[in-house]
Amino acid sequence: MVDDDVWKYFDGMPTAYVATVADGWPQVRPLTVMHVAGRLYILTGANSNKIKQLGSEPRFELVIPLSEGENNGYLRAMGKGEIVTDMSEKAAAAKASPYFDTYWTGHDDPDYALIRLRLDVIHLMRPGEMDETEIVV
C-alpha cells in the first residue's frame, strides 16, 4: 500500500522522466505528471509518439528526481499507461490542469489525449538515504 508520504512526491505536477518503448528501444522524455483525485495522468496530444507507443506497448517507467538541501534521491515507478476515453475523466483532468487551455479548446478537443498511469511498483530512495525502498502498489 502506498501512503501519503509517497504520494506527496506526485503533488505539485512534478517533471518526470518517462520511458516508453518504440521498436524495441526505450524512448525517454520529460513530462508533467498530474495527481488528480488519487490518480496519475499525463495530458498530451492525440497524435503524439507517447500515445502510439503506449497503444502498442503499455509498459512504462518513470523517474522523478528528488532533492532536499544537499541531498538527492529519486522516485522510480513502473506500470502500464492507459489511454482514457471516458469524457468525464478527461474533463476532470482538463479542469485540474493550469496549462490545458494553452493547448486545447476543451475536453472534447480531438487533439487532446489523456494517459492514466497505473503503477505496479515504486522504488523510492528518499533524499539523504543510501538504499531504495520497494513498494508494491
N, C-alpha and C positions, 0 to 999 in steps of 0.2 A: 504494500500500500504506500502511496506517495502522500506525504504530509505537507502542510503549508510551508514548512521550512524549505522544501524543494521547489514547490510551485512558485514561490516568490521570485525565483530566477527567471520566470517567464513573464512576470509583470513588467509594465513599462515598455512593451514592444521591443525586446532586445533584437539586435542583429545576430542571426545565427548563420553559421556556415553549413549549408545543406548540400549533401551529396545525393544525387540520383544516379541512375545507370543508363548509358546510351552506347549501343554497340559493344557491350562488354566492358566499357571503361567508366570509371567514376567521373561525374561532372559536378564540380563544387562551385557554389556561388553564394555570396552573402545575401540574405533575405531577412525581411522583417517578420517576426513571428508574433501573432496576436493571441493573447489568452483571454477568451471571452466565455463567461458562464461555464467555467470548468473544462473548456475545450480549447485546443490549439489550432490555429489557422494560418494560412498564407493566402493573401489576396494576390492575384496575378492576372495577366492577360489570357484570354481563352485560347490563343494560338501560340502560347509560349512553349519553349522546349520542355519546361518542367511538366506541363500538362501532358505532352506527348510521352515523355519518359515515364512518368508515374502511371500513365494509362497502360503501358506495356510491361512495366516492372514497378510495382507499387512500393517496394522496399526503399527506404532512405536511411540516412544517418545525418545527424546534425551535431554541431558543436557550438556552444556559447562560451566564449572566454569570460572568465570571472576575475575580478581583482578587488582587493581591499587593502588600501595603503600600498605597501611594497610587496604584498603577497599576491600571487596569481594562482588560479585554478581553472577548472572547466566543468561544464555540464555537457556530457555526451549522451545522446539518446538515439535509439534505433526503433524503427517501427514501420508502419505502412501508411502511405498517403492515399487518401480517398478524395475523388473529385465530387464535390457536393452539388446535387441537383435540386434539393429542396429549397424552394424560393423563400420560405420564411427564415430558414437558417442563413441563406445568403443575405437576406435583408438585415438580420440581426448583426452579422459580421460587418456589413457595409456601414451600418449606423454607428458601430463602435470604432470604426477607423477614422482617424483625423485626416487622412490623406485620400480617402476614397473619391471625393468629388473632383480631385485633381485629374483623375484618370478615367472615370466612368460617369455616365449620366444617371444611372440608377441601378438598383439590384437586379433589374431585368435586362440591363445592357448586355447584348450578345457577346461583347468583347470582355466581359467580367467573368472570371472563374475563381472559385473558392476551393482551396485544398484543406481538408481536415487531416491533421496529423494524429494518428493513433499510435501512441508509444507502447512498446513492448518491454524495453529495458532502458534504464537510465544508469549511467556511470557518472558519479559526482565526486570530483576532487575539490573540496572547499579550499578557498584561498588560505594558505598557511599550513595545510596538511600535506603529508607526503604520500598518502595512499588514497585510492579512489574507493568509493562505496558503490556496490551494485544494488540497484533497486529494481525488482521485477514489478512492472505495472499491472 
